Structure formats: C-alpha cells, structure tokens
Amino acid sequence: MDEDGNIPREAATTNDLVAWANDYDQKYFSGSSPDITIAIDCRLGSAGCFMPDERKIYIPKGLTAFEKPCRIVLLHEMVHIKLGGENGDFDELHGQRFKSEIARLIQCGAYDNLL
C-alpha cells in the first residue's frame, strides 16, 4: 500500500479507457457515442472533462492509477455527451436532467462495484 492506503496497480492506458467507455456506451447509452475519443492529460487536476468542440473526454493522468474513479469519471462525462446529443445542452451545471440521468445509470447498475 502507498502512504494514502491505496493498493498500487498499473495505470490505465488510453486503450483501457476507450474499452471501458465503449462497453458503457453499448450497455447504458445505446451505442450513441461511437465517435468520442479519450485522452489522458497531465494538465488536468482531479476531475475529467468533456470538450464538445473536440468530441473528446480528457482524463487526468494522476487518476489513471485508480480504475474505479476513472470509470466513474467516464460515466459522468458520458452523461454530458448524451444530454448534449439530445438537444445541444450538455448540462454543465449538473441540473435536473443530469441528476435524472445519473439516477437512471444507478438504477441500471452502472455504478455497481464502483461506489
């Protein structure tokens, strides 16, 4: 264990993140995001982000050593993608549409073994 009590593992690669996102896309988003790309970014802090103009999800490099948080961030960003695809509003303020979609994912089991 490291000084924070975490069990070290190999960091997730871009290929890992893409595979997880593709799996989530098929299971929970009806395959609606096949053209989204994912990048690992050293400049980001502790949260990921989706850049609509680039159609890219960025995951912070420091998070890649932790699979469950990476998966949670991917699901979070994929909700923004879904909402933006519905009407162009990505709900960046995490309003009711965002919260409803997170609740749907919880109900569908997307967060099982992640929380």
N, CA, C and O of each residue as an XYZ file, in Angstrom:
460
protein
N       0.833     -1.183      0.000
C       0.000      0.000      0.000
C       0.877      1.246      0.000
O       1.984      1.254      0.537
N       0.347      2.291     -0.616
C       1.095      3.541     -0.593
C       0.740      4.325      0.670
O      -0.023      3.851      1.511
N       1.303      5.531      0.793
C       1.103      6.329      2.009
C      -0.349      6.750      2.234
O      -0.713      7.140      3.343
N      -1.186      6.675      1.185
C      -2.601      7.026      1.319
C      -3.487      5.804      1.528
O      -4.711      5.921      1.576
N      -2.869      4.632      1.652
C      -3.637      3.416      1.863
C      -4.171      2.786      0.588
O      -4.990      1.870      0.658
N      -3.732      3.249     -0.571
C      -4.182      2.691     -1.846
C      -3.277      1.549     -2.285
O      -2.067      1.582     -2.058
N      -3.863      0.552     -2.906
C      -3.086     -0.542     -3.454
C      -2.638     -0.124     -4.850
O      -3.470      0.104     -5.727
N      -1.334     -0.023     -5.058
C      -0.874      0.418     -6.367
C      -1.168     -0.624     -7.446
O      -1.114     -1.829     -7.198
N      -1.475     -0.146     -8.621
C      -1.667     -1.008     -9.782
C      -1.151     -0.243    -10.983
O      -0.845      0.947    -10.900
N      -1.060     -0.940    -12.091
C      -0.622     -0.244    -13.294
C      -1.676      0.774    -13.692
O      -2.875      0.521    -13.582
N      -1.223      1.903    -14.145
C      -2.134      2.963    -14.574
C      -2.914      2.505    -15.805
O      -2.406      1.765    -16.647
N      -4.150      2.962    -15.883
C      -4.964      2.688    -17.062
C      -4.346      3.384    -18.268
O      -3.816      4.490    -18.164
N      -4.424      2.727    -19.386
C      -3.943      3.311    -20.629
C      -5.124      3.924    -21.374
O      -6.280      3.725    -21.001
N      -4.824      4.658    -22.411
C      -5.892      5.181    -23.257
C      -6.723      4.034    -23.809
O      -7.946      4.145    -23.897
N      -6.081      2.940    -24.180
C      -6.828      1.778    -24.680
C      -7.777      1.218    -23.637
O      -8.895      0.827    -23.972
N      -7.354      1.172    -22.368
C      -8.245      0.722    -21.294
C      -9.459      1.642    -21.194
O     -10.597      1.178    -21.134
N      -9.205      2.941    -21.178
C     -10.293      3.913    -21.050
C     -11.264      3.805    -22.218
O     -12.478      3.865    -22.023
N     -10.745      3.648    -23.414
C     -11.602      3.505    -24.600
C     -12.434      2.232    -24.493
O     -13.625      2.249    -24.802
N     -11.829      1.137    -24.065
C     -12.571     -0.122    -23.923
C     -13.689      0.015    -22.896
O     -14.802     -0.456    -23.128
N     -13.404      0.653    -21.766
C     -14.433      0.839    -20.743
C     -15.556      1.728    -21.265
O     -16.735      1.442    -21.056
N     -15.179      2.810    -21.947
C     -16.192      3.721    -22.484
C     -17.045      3.032    -23.551
O     -18.260      3.225    -23.586
N     -16.431      2.242    -24.409
C     -17.204      1.519    -25.426
C     -18.181      0.542    -24.783
O     -19.321      0.404    -25.226
N     -17.721     -0.130    -23.738
C     -18.602     -1.045    -23.011
C     -19.778     -0.286    -22.398
O     -20.925     -0.714    -22.529
N     -19.506      0.827    -21.737
C     -20.581      1.637    -21.155
C     -21.514      2.179    -22.231
O     -22.730      2.219    -22.041
N     -20.953      2.591    -23.344
C     -21.764      3.132    -24.431
C     -22.774      2.085    -24.905
O     -23.946      2.401    -25.109
N     -22.328      0.862    -25.078
C     -23.227     -0.203    -25.537
C     -24.253     -0.571    -24.467
O     -25.431     -0.752    -24.775
N     -23.815     -0.682    -23.218
C     -24.698     -1.128    -22.136
C     -25.706     -0.072    -21.700
O     -26.862     -0.398    -21.432
N     -25.285      1.183    -21.625
C     -26.101      2.192    -20.961
C     -26.513      3.376    -21.828
O     -27.372      4.162    -21.427
N     -25.917      3.515    -23.004
C     -26.207      4.680    -23.837
C     -26.619      4.307    -25.251
O     -26.597      5.157    -26.140
N     -26.990      3.073    -25.475
C     -27.487      2.585    -26.768
C     -26.522      2.823    -27.924
O     -26.950      3.010    -29.063
N     -25.243      2.818    -27.642
C     -24.251      2.983    -28.701
C     -24.279      4.341    -29.370
O     -23.956      4.465    -30.551
N     -24.668      5.367    -28.613
C     -24.858      6.694    -29.200
C     -23.591      7.548    -29.275
O     -23.643      8.658    -29.804
N     -22.449      7.063    -28.760
C     -21.241      7.896    -28.709
C     -20.024      7.242    -29.357
O     -18.933      7.328    -28.794
N     -20.158      6.599    -30.499
C     -19.002      5.882    -31.045
C     -17.886      6.787    -31.547
O     -16.755      6.326    -31.702
N     -18.166      8.049    -31.804
C     -17.135      8.934    -32.356
C     -16.447      9.792    -31.295
O     -15.738     10.740    -31.630
N     -16.648      9.469    -30.038
C     -15.990     10.187    -28.948
C     -14.604      9.595    -28.751
O     -14.444      8.374    -28.747
N     -13.613     10.441    -28.590
C     -12.268      9.963    -28.310
C     -11.918     10.297    -26.864
O     -12.566     11.127    -26.227
N     -10.890      9.641    -26.368
C     -10.463      9.807    -24.976
C      -8.967     10.050    -24.967
O      -8.215      9.418    -25.709
N      -8.547     10.977    -24.114
C      -7.124     11.269    -23.970
C      -6.772     11.393    -22.495
O      -7.587     11.825    -21.680
N      -5.564     11.013    -22.174
C      -5.025     11.211    -20.833
C      -4.244     12.517    -20.872
O      -3.408     12.728    -21.751
N      -4.528     13.397    -19.902
C      -3.949     14.738    -19.921
C      -3.246     15.033    -18.604
O      -3.841     14.916    -17.532
N      -2.001     15.410    -18.689
C      -1.206     15.731    -17.498
C      -1.578     17.070    -16.884
O      -1.252     17.324    -15.725
N      -2.252     17.930    -17.633
C      -2.554     19.287    -17.147
C      -3.792     19.339    -16.262
O      -3.978     20.305    -15.521
N      -4.642     18.315    -16.326
C      -5.889     18.344    -15.564
C      -5.633     18.067    -14.093
O      -4.670     17.394    -13.725
N      -6.512     18.599    -13.268
C      -6.464     18.328    -11.836
C      -7.114     16.996    -11.526
O      -6.787     15.988    -12.152
N      -8.016     16.973    -10.585
C      -8.579     15.717    -10.110
C      -9.860     15.295    -10.816
O     -10.431     14.262    -10.466
N     -10.321     16.047    -11.782
C     -11.567     15.677    -12.458
C     -11.340     15.620    -13.963
O     -10.463     16.297    -14.498
N     -12.133     14.814    -14.625
C     -12.076     14.739    -16.075
C     -12.935     15.831    -16.686
O     -13.591     16.594    -15.977
N     -12.924     15.894    -17.994
C     -13.787     16.853    -18.670
C     -14.080     16.367    -20.084
O     -13.321     15.591    -20.666
N     -15.191     16.839    -20.616
C     -15.555     16.571    -21.996
C     -15.519     17.889    -22.738
O     -16.116     18.873    -22.301
N     -14.815     17.910    -23.862
C     -14.721     19.104    -24.687
C     -15.583     18.891    -25.930
O     -15.156     18.209    -26.862
N     -16.792     19.464    -25.959
C     -17.706     19.217    -27.077
C     -17.127     19.573    -28.441
O     -17.364     18.857    -29.415
N     -16.367     20.673    -28.528
C     -15.819     21.082    -29.821
C     -14.846     20.045    -30.386
O     -14.715     19.892    -31.600
N     -14.172     19.343    -29.486
C     -13.214     18.317    -29.899
C     -13.829     16.923    -29.908
O     -13.261     15.989    -30.473
N     -15.001     16.789    -29.276
C     -15.649     15.494    -29.069
C     -14.688     14.526    -28.378
O     -14.519     13.377    -28.786
N     -14.064     15.043    -27.312
C     -13.034     14.283    -26.612
C     -13.233     14.380    -25.099
O     -13.506     15.450    -24.556
N     -13.089     13.233    -24.436
C     -13.068     13.169    -22.976
C     -11.606     13.172    -22.548
O     -10.791     12.410    -23.070
N     -11.287     14.035    -21.596
C      -9.952     14.081    -21.027
C      -9.995     13.510    -19.610
O     -10.844     13.880    -18.799
N      -9.071     12.611    -19.334
C      -8.928     12.011    -18.013
C      -7.573     12.447    -17.463
O      -6.565     12.342    -18.162
N      -7.532     12.936    -16.219
C      -6.242     13.363    -15.675
C      -5.294     12.186    -15.470
O      -5.700     11.120    -15.007
N      -4.045     12.390    -15.815
C      -3.040     11.330    -15.690
C      -2.974     10.789    -14.266
O      -2.830      9.583    -14.071
N      -3.076     11.663    -13.275
C      -2.993     11.228    -11.883
C      -4.107     10.289    -11.458
O      -3.965      9.559    -10.477
N      -5.201     10.301    -12.180
C      -6.338      9.432    -11.845
C      -6.199      8.043    -12.448
O      -6.869      7.111    -12.006
N      -5.348      7.890    -13.443
C      -5.302      6.639    -14.196
C      -4.821      5.439    -13.386
O      -5.007      4.301    -13.817
N      -4.216      5.662    -12.239
C      -3.794      4.543    -11.388
C      -4.957      3.968    -10.587
O      -4.797      2.977     -9.876
N      -6.126      4.592    -10.704
C      -7.277      4.191     -9.899
C      -8.447      3.860    -10.819
O      -9.130      4.755    -11.319
N      -8.670      2.570    -11.037
C      -9.659      2.133    -12.018
C     -11.070      2.618    -11.695
O     -11.734      3.183    -12.564
N     -11.535      2.413    -10.483
C     -12.924      2.781    -10.169
C     -13.191      4.275    -10.358
O     -14.183      4.630    -10.994
N     -12.348      5.159     -9.832
C     -12.592      6.576    -10.098
C     -12.546      6.916    -11.589
O     -13.314      7.760    -12.051
N     -11.658      6.271    -12.344
C     -11.625      6.506    -13.798
C     -12.957      6.132    -14.433
O     -13.486      6.863    -15.270
N     -13.486      5.001    -14.032
C     -14.762      4.546    -14.582
C     -15.895      5.500    -14.196
O     -16.773      5.785    -15.010
N     -15.875      5.986    -12.972
C     -16.901      6.937    -12.517
C     -16.814      8.229    -13.333
O     -17.837      8.772    -13.752
N     -15.608      8.711    -13.555
C     -15.426      9.926    -14.362
C     -15.903      9.691    -15.795
O     -16.553     10.559    -16.377
N     -15.592      8.543    -16.361
C     -16.066      8.235    -17.714
C     -17.587      8.277    -17.783
O     -18.151      8.895    -18.686
N     -18.252      7.625    -16.838
C     -19.719      7.645    -16.829
C     -20.241      9.069    -16.713
O     -21.178      9.449    -17.414
N     -19.645      9.847    -15.840
C     -20.046     11.240    -15.645
C     -19.964     12.017    -16.963
O     -20.913     12.694    -17.359
N     -18.824     11.906    -17.624
C     -18.637     12.646    -18.873
C     -19.545     12.108    -19.985
O     -19.992     12.867    -20.844
N     -19.808     10.828    -19.967
C     -20.698     10.250    -20.974
C     -22.137     10.729    -20.791
O     -22.893     10.796    -21.760
N     -22.519     11.059    -19.569
C     -23.834     11.670    -19.344
C     -23.887     13.025    -20.033
O     -24.878     13.336    -20.694
N     -22.854     13.830    -19.895
C     -22.828     15.123    -20.583
C     -22.960     14.929    -22.097
O     -23.685     15.671    -22.759
N     -22.266     13.942    -22.633
C     -22.340     13.664    -24.070
C     -23.763     13.300    -24.477
O     -24.277     13.801    -25.477
N     -24.394     12.428    -23.700
C     -25.768     12.014    -24.010
C     -26.712     13.212    -23.993
O     -27.516     13.391    -24.908
N     -26.610     14.020    -22.962
C     -27.504     15.168    -22.835
C     -27.279     16.162    -23.967
O     -28.234     16.718    -24.509
N     -26.023     16.383    -24.322
C     -25.731     17.288    -25.434
C     -26.278     16.763    -26.748
O     -26.727     17.536    -27.594
N     -26.240     15.458    -26.917
C     -26.771     14.858    -28.133
C     -28.278     14.978    -28.249
O     -28.822     14.962    -29.353
N     -28.950     15.097    -27.128
C     -30.414     15.203    -27.144
C     -30.892     16.560    -27.648
O     -31.835     16.645    -28.434
N     -30.229     17.622    -27.185
C     -30.715     18.950    -27.586
C     -29.632     20.030    -27.618
O     -29.941     21.221    -27.665
N     -28.365     19.613    -27.593
C     -27.280     20.581    -27.648
C     -26.887     21.170    -26.302
O     -25.903     21.905    -26.217
N     -27.645     20.859    -25.241
C     -27.340     21.361    -23.903
C     -26.648     20.250    -23.118
O     -27.281     19.258    -22.756
N     -25.356     20.411    -22.854
C     -24.575     19.392    -22.163
C     -24.781     19.416    -20.647
O     -24.197     18.602    -19.932
N     -25.598     20.333    -20.159
C     -25.913     20.492    -18.737
C     -24.649     20.547    -17.881
O     -24.460     19.744    -16.967
N     -23.806     21.496    -18.193
C     -22.544     21.656    -17.480
C     -22.734     22.015    -16.006
O     -21.822     21.828    -15.200
N     -23.906     22.527    -15.654
C     -24.169     22.895    -14.255
C     -24.759     21.740    -13.448
O     -25.099     21.914    -12.277
N     -24.882     20.565    -14.063
C     -25.361     19.364    -13.375
C     -26.753     19.559    -12.778
O     -26.996     19.295    -11.600
N     -27.644     20.025    -13.626
C     -29.026     20.270    -13.208
C     -29.868     19.005    -13.164
O     -29.347     17.894    -13.071
N     -31.174     19.195    -13.234
C     -32.105     18.080    -13.072
C     -31.944     17.018    -14.158
O     -32.032     15.825    -13.867
N     -31.713     17.429    -15.391
C     -31.528     16.437    -16.461
C     -30.322     15.554    -16.154
O     -30.377     14.334    -16.309
N     -29.237     16.183    -15.718
C     -28.023     15.442    -15.375
C     -28.296     14.486    -14.214
O     -27.940     13.309    -14.275
N     -28.922     14.993    -13.166
C     -29.212     14.173    -11.991
C     -30.136     13.012    -12.335
O     -29.973     11.911    -11.810
N     -31.090     13.249    -13.201
C     -32.002     12.175    -13.617
C     -31.254     11.090    -14.379
O     -31.533      9.903    -14.212
N     -30.323     11.491    -15.197
C     -29.542     10.514    -15.965
C     -28.626      9.707    -15.049
O     -28.471      8.501    -15.241
N     -28.024     10.349    -14.067
C     -27.200      9.618    -13.092
C     -28.074      8.619    -12.340
O     -27.663      7.479    -12.121
N     -29.273      9.036    -11.944
C     -30.193      8.128    -11.250
C     -30.537      6.934    -12.142
O     -30.626      5.805    -11.659
N     -30.730      7.178    -13.439
C     -31.029      6.082    -14.368
C     -29.856      5.108    -14.415
O     -30.058      3.893    -14.398
N     -28.637      5.630    -14.475
C     -27.458      4.767    -14.515
C     -27.318      3.944    -13.243
O     -26.964      2.766    -13.293
N     -27.596      4.561    -12.111
C     -27.553      3.826    -10.840
C     -28.580      2.700    -10.874
O     -28.273      1.568    -10.501
N     -29.789      3.003    -11.316
C     -30.860      2.014    -11.408
C     -30.478      0.873    -12.344
O     -30.835     -0.278    -12.095
N     -29.761      1.182    -13.415
C     -29.348      0.162    -14.405
C     -28.132     -0.649    -13.942
O     -27.764     -1.635    -14.581
N     -27.515     -0.239    -12.843
C     -26.381     -0.981    -12.327
C     -25.023     -0.506    -12.810
O     -24.021     -1.183    -12.579
N     -24.963      0.631    -13.470
C     -23.689      1.119    -13.991
C     -22.663      1.377    -12.891
O     -21.459      1.256    -13.118
N     -23.134      1.729    -11.718
C     -22.204      2.051    -10.627
C     -22.002      0.891     -9.653
O     -21.314      1.044     -8.643
N     -22.594     -0.263     -9.948
C     -22.360     -1.428     -9.090
C     -20.866     -1.707     -9.026
O     -20.177     -1.689    -10.046
N     -20.381     -1.961     -7.845
C     -18.957     -2.248     -7.585
C     -18.031     -1.065     -7.841
O     -16.810     -1.217     -7.800
N     -18.599      0.113     -8.106
C     -17.770      1.312     -8.253
C     -17.879      2.226     -7.047
O     -16.934      2.939     -6.711
N     -19.020      2.205     -6.404
C     -19.231      3.097     -5.249
C     -19.163      2.299     -3.961
O     -19.314      2.862     -2.877
